[in-house]
Amino acid sequence: MNSLSLLLVFSLLRFITGEASATCHIGNQPRENGATLLFAGDAMQHQAQLDQALMEGDGKRYDYSECFRWIAPEITEADYAVVNLEVPLGGGPRYSGYPCFSAPDSYAQALADAGFDMMLTANNHCLDSGMKAARRTLWALDSLGIDHTGTFHDAADRRKKVPFIKDINGIKFGFLNYTYGTNGIPAKDGMEVALIEKDRIADEMRLTREAGAEILVVTMHWGIEYVLRENAIQRDLARFLIDNGADMVIGSHPHVIQPMKMMRDERRGQDVPVVYSLGNFISNMKTGDTRGGAYMRVRVERDSLGKARVMWADYDTFFSAKPTGKGSNFTVIPSHRTDLIPAGQLAHWQLFDRSATRVFDAENVGIPRRKKDTKK
């Protein structure tokens, strides 16, 4: 038997015994038989953040290069990372914070440089700066090579881009994004914002599944601001999404964390990770519960029959530190690097951490805190 025949026999034996199922190879690079996704909450851009970024850019540009330095390793180790972009990219020359947001493109670029692959655009601030800015946000994200979903140039664009399916390590993930509203600003001139409308959601979930999505991720902008527990409307919607085939339900909007639960889908015989709110990712908010947030990781692998399934989910927290002068910036600091928090802000971190821990320890179901010794 020649060497080629021996290699074929050896490969067949490995396949039969299951040894080859753990990894596949592209060239000489092994690839795990699965994907880890990471989700973060509200990426805000208040006036103080704009002012500091302009100062860091010496008044000539908006510099966010240090904002995500310490959290980036947590993000980039995931295979695909998603964040809620809660600001239009208005294009300038003037930008603004609350109540009508508009941020420079360099803000989205900094988030992408930190490791985020997708930015959600269906939120209550997406129309803050008008239809032109809302559409420009989509063009800007496209030009930066950043995936996005939730708002669309018009109805035809929505039909073209929903379903949105991403192949991540050989598994097809479908992503959908919806918001409860747009702060009373109506979509005009054909602009499309994906609103929380059950019939439309169910239809788009079905279309996404029929288009080949193996794992269906539904992201929701919902809930009551600054309330640490989900309400009955969120629970009803979560159950509705699960009953219609969601494999993950990821929530944002309250600007504070809310519980995470593995919810059972009896019909499909599987658990579905649901997070009601991940809180703020970065902001200039000042109350204790808004000064930090959480990210959630979800691991998806193929079972012995080749079906993609959620295997586990976990979370960790971080703190949004404020600048201490020129040469510093608003900075997201992971929970295991509290040594990086400015001394004058440690009390704010401790207040956030105690509150978040109390909620998660009491109300999370099946979604634990990430073990510190697993970090790279």
C-alpha positions, 0 to 999 in steps of 0.5 A: 500500500503506497503512502497516499493510500495509508493516509486515506485509510488513517483519515477514514479511521480517525473520522469513524472513531470521532477523532477528526470531529474536534477540529478541522484544518484550513491549510496548516491552521486548526479550527475548533468545531464551534464558535464563541460569540461575545455581546456587549451593551450600550456604546454611548457617546455623551458630550464629555466623551466627545470633548475628551476625544477632541482634546486627545486629538489635539483639537484636530481629530477625535481620538478614542485609541485608548478607550478600549485598550484594556477590554480589547483582549476580552473582545478579540478572543471571541470569534465574533463580537456584537455591540449596540451602537447607540449613536448615529454617525452624523458626519460632522462637522459638529457632533453632539451628546444627549439628548440628540446624539451624533458621533464621528466615524472614528468612534465606530472605528475604535470599537471595531479596532477593539474587536467588535464585528457587528454593530446594532443600530435599532435603538431609541437614538438611531434617528436623533440627527435625522434621516440623513444621519441615520442613512449615513450611519449605514454607509459609514459602517459599510465603508469601515467593513463593519457588519450591522443590522436593525436600520435600513435605507428603505423597505427594499434595503430591508428586504435585501438585508434581512435575513442577515446570515454570517458564517462563523467557523462553518456555522451559519448564524442569523442576526436580527435587531429590534427596538421598542421605539425611536424617542417619538421621532418618526422614520421618514422618506422611506427610512426603515427602523426594525420595531418590536412588532410581533408579526413582523418579527416572527416573519423575519425569524422564519425567513432567516431560518429558511435562508439557512441560519442554524443559530438564530440570534435576536437582539432587543432594545427594550425594558425600562431605563435604570431598572435592575430587573426585567418587566413582564413585557420583556418576559413575554417577548422573550418567551415569544422569541423562544417559541418562534425559534430563537437560539439566543435573546440579547437585550439592551436599553436600560443602561443598567444590567438585568438578569441572565437566564437559560430558558427552556424550549421544551418543544426543541429540547434545548436551553436558550440564553436570555440576557435582559440587559447588558447595561452600558458598555461605555458612557458618561452616565453618573449613577452607580448602576450605570457606571459599568456593564457586562458582556456575555459569551455564548459557545456554540458547537456541533453535536455528534449528529452535526447539529449546531447547539448552544453549549454554554454561556457565561458573563463578566463585568467591567467599569467605565472609568472617566478621564483624569485629565489630558492624556487619559480618556474614558476607558473600559476596564475589565473586572480583573484589572481594578488596579487600573481604576483611578483611585478617586473612582474605586468607590464608584466601581465598588458600588456598581460591582456590589449591585450587579453581583447581588442581582446576578447571584440572586437571579441568574439561571444557568449563566455563571460569572466567567472564571478568572483563571480562564482568561488569557 
